[in-house]
């Protein structure tokens, strides 16, 4: 992973962004020698957000199963048929 100082980002933002778009590799931005932020490509960020939403949905489903909040196939079919009319 590439690391850039925040001062370099201020001075060379256009070049750093161009490199980011070519390499698709996240860039760690540091301030005073400490990690401050990650700079990522827009498409990669949106992909990560969609993946996170999917994982959160799976987690809610697993929690529902563990808590016994499930339906039989016939109950599910009946509930879904109301939505699909």
C-alpha positions in Angstrom: 0.0 0.0 0.0 1.2 3.4 -0.9 1.7 6.0 1.9 1.6 9.7 1.4 2.0 12.7 3.7 -0.9 15.0 3.9 1.4 17.8 2.8 2.2 15.9 -0.4 -1.5 15.4 -1.0 -2.0 19.2 -0.7 0.8 19.9 -3.1 0.4 17.1 -5.6 -3.3 16.2 -5.4 -3.8 15.9 -9.2 -0.8 13.6 -9.6 -1.7 11.5 -6.6 -5.3 11.1 -7.8 -4.1 10.2 -11.3 -1.8 7.5 -9.8 -4.7 6.2 -7.7 -7.0 5.9 -10.7 -4.3 3.9 -12.6 -3.2 1.6 -9.8 -6.5 1.2 -7.9 -4.4 0.8 -4.8 -5.6 2.6 -1.7 -3.3 5.3 -0.4 -2.8 5.8 3.4 -2.6 9.5 4.2 -0.5 10.3 7.3 -0.4 13.5 9.4 2.6 14.0 11.8 3.7 10.4 11.1 0.3 8.9 12.1 -2.3 7.3 9.9 -5.1 9.8 9.2 -7.2 8.6 6.3 -7.4 6.3 3.3 -7.8 7.6 -0.2 -9.6 5.1 -2.4 -11.0 5.0 -5.9 -14.7 5.9 -6.1 -15.6 2.6 -7.8 -13.7 0.6 -5.2 -15.4 2.5 -2.4 -18.9 2.0 -3.9 -18.1 -1.8 -4.3 -17.0 -2.0 -0.6 -20.2 -0.2 0.5 -22.4 -2.7 -1.5 -20.4 -5.6 0.0 -20.9 -4.2 3.5 -24.7 -3.8 2.9 -24.8 -7.4 1.8 -22.9 -8.7 4.8 -25.1 -6.7 7.1 -28.2 -8.3 5.5 -26.7 -11.7 6.0 -25.9 -10.9 9.6 -29.5 -9.8 10.2 -30.7 -13.1 8.7 -28.4 -15.2 10.8 -29.6 -13.3 13.9 -33.2 -13.9 12.9 -32.5 -17.6 12.6 -30.8 -17.8 16.0 -33.7 -15.9 17.6 -36.2 -18.2 16.0 -37.8 -15.4 13.8 -38.2 -17.6 10.7 -41.1 -18.8 8.5 -41.9 -22.2 7.0 -41.8 -22.4 3.3 -45.5 -22.2 3.0 -45.7 -19.1 5.3 -42.9 -17.4 3.3 -44.7 -18.2 0.0 -47.9 -16.7 1.4 -46.2 -13.5 2.6 -44.3 -13.2 -0.7 -47.4 -13.7 -2.8 -48.9 -10.5 -1.3 -45.8 -8.5 -2.4 -45.6 -10.1 -5.9 -49.2 -9.3 -7.0 
